[in-house]
Amino acid sequence: MDKVKVAVVGTGGIANHHMGVYSKIEDIEVVAVCDIFKEKAIQFAERWGVPKKRAFTSYNKMLETVDEIQTVSVCTFNQAHRRPTVAALEAGKHVLCEKPMAASLADATAMVRAAKKSGKILHIGIHSRFQPHIVMARKIVEAGILGDIYYSESVGCRRRGVPGGTFIHKKTAGFGAVVDIGVYNMHDTLFTIGYPKPVTVSAFACDFLSRNTPGLESMDVEEFGAAWVRFEDGSIMVFKISWAVHANSLGHSYFLGKKAGMTYGEIYADSVPKELEKLAKDEDCTLKVETRDNMANIRIEGLKPVDVWDAQLRAFIKAVRSGGPSPIDPEKVIITNVIMDGISRSVKQGKEVAVKVEKF
C-alpha cells in the first residue's frame, strides 16, 4: 500500500502533536513542512526527518512545488487557518485543520465552501470528540434513551490557566477561552445532542482577573465566557468556560431529557432502560446501578480507553483513503462558529442576538 503523503503548515506546539502521531503510523509520510519563519521550518523538518529542501516559508510555493502532497495539516494560529486551508483545498488536497475551524464565522464559511467546491475532505481537529464517553453519550442519545433533550450545559473550567503566546491576542486568536478550550466542550455537547440549529444567543465575557496579572497586561481576549443558546427545536444550552476564575469548578456538562438525564458516563432515570442494557451489552460495557428513592443512578463502566490523537488522525487518513466523508463534518462544526459569532456580538451589544446556520 502506498503511503499517504502529508504536508504540515505551521510548526508550533500543536504541529508536534500531529507529527508525534504521524510518525507512528506506518502508511503515512510527511513530505513537506511550512512556517513563515525559515529557521523554524528547517528545525522542524530536521527534528522529524523531513528533507531540508522541503522546508518552505510559503504554503503556496510548497503546494506548487511538491506535487505528491495528498493531505495538509494546518497548525497555524487561529486567525491564519483560512488561507492555507482554502489554498490546499483548491489545490486538490485534503485538509486536517486544527480547532477552532476559524476565528471568524466569515473565515469558517469560506473554508466550508472551499471544501464543498473541491470535493475534498475538510476535518477539524477536535480530538476530544473521540473520547469513549463522548462517543457512548452520542449513542445513548441516538438510541432514544434520554427522550427529547430540552436542556443541556456545556462546561469547562481552569482556575488559573491562561496560556499566553498567540492565544491571548485578538490579532492572532480572535477569541480567548471561548475558542481555545471552550470549542471542545461546545462541539462535544452539540455532537452529543445531534447538532441542533441555534437561533439566538445571549452572552457575557470578561477579563477581570487577567488584566491585573503581571505578564498579561497586553491580553485583549476573554478569560471567562458564558452564554444562553436557544435552538430551533426549542431546547436550551448553557455554555460556561474559563481560563481564570475565582472558583474550584463551574460545574460539569449534563443533559436533561424527557425520559432520563445524563452526565458523561452516568445516566439518571426512574429505572434502568432496556435500551441502555442492550447498548451496554453491544459495547461490551457493564452498568453499575444505585437505587435511591425509587430512582436509578446508572454508571457506565468498562469503556475501552483511547488515544484520542491517534484515533483522530487514523480516522482522517482512513477517510482520505476511502474518499470520505470527513470524520467530523465541517458543516456541523461551523455551528460552533455561528454560536461564537453570536457570543461576540451579544457581548458587544449587551443583549440577546439572532444567529443563523447557513445552508451549503
N, C-alpha and C positions, 0 to 999 in steps of 0.2 A: 504494500500500500504506500503510495506517495505521501510524503509529509505535507501538512498544511503549512504554507509559508506566511509568516506573521511579521508585521512591522509595528513598532511602538512609537507613538508620538507623545513627547513629554517624558522626562527621565527622572522625575522626583520620587518621593517616597512610595506613592501608590504604584508606580511602574515597577518597582522592585517586588511588590507583592505579585503582580502579574507574572513577572519573569520567574519568580520562585516556583510558580506552578507550571508555567510553560516548560521550564527546564526538566520537569519530572514526567512530562507526557511525551512518550516516545515518537508519536506521529506528528509532532509539531516542531518546526524550525523557525526561529526568529532570524530574519534575513536582513533587517534594516532597523535603524533607530533614528529618532529626530528630536532635537531640542534647539531652542533659539540660541542657546549658549554652546558654542562649538566644543569647548573643553568638557562640558558636562556630557555632551553626546558621545564624545570619544571615550571618556572614562567609563560611561555606562556600557558602551559596546565592548570595551576591553574586559570589564568585570564579568559580562555574561557570554563572552566568546563569540561576539559578532565581529566580522571583519571591520577594521578601522575605516576602510574606504566606503563602508556602508553606514557611516555616521553622518547625518545631514543636519543642516540648520533650517532647511525649507522642506516642509512636507510636500509641497507641490513638486519640487525638484526630485524628492525621493520617489513619489508616485510615478513621475515621468521616467525616472532612471531605472528603477528596479521593477521590471515587468512581472516577475514571478510572484510579487506580493498578492495574496488572496484575501487576507484579513488585516485590519488595523485596530490596535488597541489605542484609544485616545485617553491619555492620562494627564492631560493638562489641568490647569486651574479652571474653575467653573466657567468664567467668562470667556475662556478660549475653547470651549467644547464645539461650538457650532461650525466654525470654518474648516478645521481639519476633518470633522465628521462628514460634512456635506461634500468636501473635495474628494474624500475617499469613496463615498457612495457614488458620486458622479463619475469616478474613475473605474467603477465596476467592482469595488472591493466591499466585503462585508465589514461591519464595524462593531466593536465592543467598546462603548463609551462609558467611562466611569460616571457614577452618580454625582450630583443630580444630572438629569438629562441636559439641562442648561440653566443658566442663571436667570433667564427671562423667558416668558411664555412665547414671545416672538421667535427667539432662537430655537426653542424646542419645537415649535410648529414648523419652522423651516427644515429642521432635521427629519421630522416625520415625513414631510412632503418629499424630501430628497430620497428617503428610503422607499417610499411608495412608488416614486417615479422610476427608481433604478431597479426595483425588484430584488434588491439585496437585503440581507439581514442587518437590522439595527438592534443591538441588545444593550440595555442599560445596566451597568454593573451594580445592582442592588443585591449583594451576595447574601444578605440576611434572609431573603425570600426562600433560600434553600435550607434553612434550619428545619429540622424534622418536626418540631412542634408547630411551626407555622404551616408547613405542608399538610400536617394532620388536621389543623384547625380548618383549613380550607375544605378538606374532605368532609369534615363534620358538618360544615355549613351546606355543602353541596348535597349531602345526604338528607337534608331537611331536619336534622336532629334538633336544631335550635328553633325551627319555625321561622317566621318572618322576623328579621332583626330590625328593631326600631331605634336602638341607641347603642353607640359604641364610644369608647375612649381610647385614644392613641397617645401613649405617654412614654417619654424618655427623660432621664434626669442625670446631669452631672452637677455635683455640688460646687466644685471648683475645677473646671476642665476646659478653659478657653485655650484653643490650640495654637494661636499665634500664626505668624507667617502670612501666606496669601489668604488664609481663612478669615481674617478679621478686617478686610477692606472691601468695600463695595466694588471698587475698580477691578478686583480680581475674583472675588467670591460672589458678589451680588447680594447675598444674604449672609446671616451668621448661623446661629444654632439651628434655625428652621430648615436650612438645606443641608447643613453639614451632617448632623446626626438625626435631625428630625425627618428627613426624607426616608430613612429606613423605616421608622415607626409608622409614618403616614402611609407609605406604599404598602407595607405588610398588612396594615389594617384594611386598606382598600382591596388588596388581593383577597384577604380572608372573607370579606363580605360581598365580593363579586363586582367590584369597581362600579358602584352606583354613580350617577352623574350629579355633581354638585350644582346647586342653583344660587345659593347665597353664602357669604362668608362674613362673619363679624369677628374682628381680631384685635389683639393688643400685643405690643412688643416693647422691650426696653433694654437699656444697658446700664442700669443704676449702679451695679457693683463694679463692673469693669472700668467704668470711666474714672474711678478713684483708685485703680490698681496700678502700681508702678510697672512700666513696661507696656501698658495697654492704652496709653494716652491717645494714640493715633487711631485706635479702633473706631470704626464708624458703622458697625453692623450690630444686630441684636444679640444679647446673651440669653434672652428669655422670650419665648413666644407662646401665645395661646390663641385658639380660635374655636368658634362655634360654626360648624358647617352643616347646612341643611341640604339634603339630597332631593332629587326629583321624585323619589318614591315616598317622600315624607319622613324618612329616617334622619337621625342626627348623629354627627360625630363631633366629639370634643377632642381637641388636639392640644397637647401641652409638651413643651420641650425646653431644656435649659442647658447652658454651658456653666452658668454660675447662678446660685440661688441660695437663700438662707433657709434651706430645708434638707432633711435627710432623704426625702423621697417626694415625688409628685404623684405617687400612686402607681398604678400599673394598668396596662391595656386590658380591656374587657369588652364583652359583647352581651347585650340583652336581647333575647328572642322571646316570642310569644309562647314557645314550648319549653325553653331552657335557656340558661345563661352560660357564659364560658369565659375563662381566662385561658391563656396559652398553657395547655397541659391539664386543665381541670374543667369539668362540667358540673353545673348546678341545676338539678331538676327535682321533680316530685318523686320520681322513681327512675330506675335505670332503663333508658330507652332500648328497645330491642334492636333498633338500627345501629346504636352505638356498640352493642355487644357483637353484632355481625362485623362492623367495621374494625373493631379491635382484633377480632379473630383473623380477618383478612390481612391485617397489617402486622400480625404476629405480636400483638401487644396484650397487656393484661390491664384489667380495671380494678382499682382498689376503691371500694365503696365504704363511705362512712355515712351512717344514717342519723339524722338529728331532727326531732320534732316532725317525723314523717316526711322529711325531705332528704335527698341524697346528694352528697358531695362525692363526685366520681373522678378520681385521679387516673390519668393515663400513664402507664408505666411500660418500659421496655422498648421505647423508640430507639432505633439504631443511631448512634452518633454519626455525624457527617462533617467532613472538612468542607465548609461552605465555599471557600475559594476554589478548591479542587472541583467540587460539584458544579459550580457555576461555569468555569472555563471548559470543563469537559462537555457540559450541556451545549455551550456555544459552539464548540468545534463539531460536535455531533450534528447540530443544526446546519452548520456550514457544509458538511459532507452530504447531508440528506436533502439540502435545498430548503431548509426551514421547516416550520416557522421559528421565529425568534423565541428563545426560552422565556423571555419577559417581553411581552408585546409593547412596543413603544407607543401604540395608540391607546394603551391603558395607562402606561407610566405618565403620559402627558397630563393625566388628571392631577397628578401631584403638582405640576407646574401651574395648572389652572387654579388650584387652591392656593399655592404660594403667591401667585399674582394677586389673588383676592385678598390674601393676608396683607400684602404690601399696600394695596390701595385702601383697604379698610383702616389700617393704622394711620396712613396719611390723612384720610378724610375724617377719621374719628367716628365712623358709622358703618353699618352693615352695607355690603355692596353685592351687586348681582354678578354672577360668573357664568360662563358658558363653555361647554366642551364642543370643540369644532368637529365636524364630520370630515373624514378624509376619503 
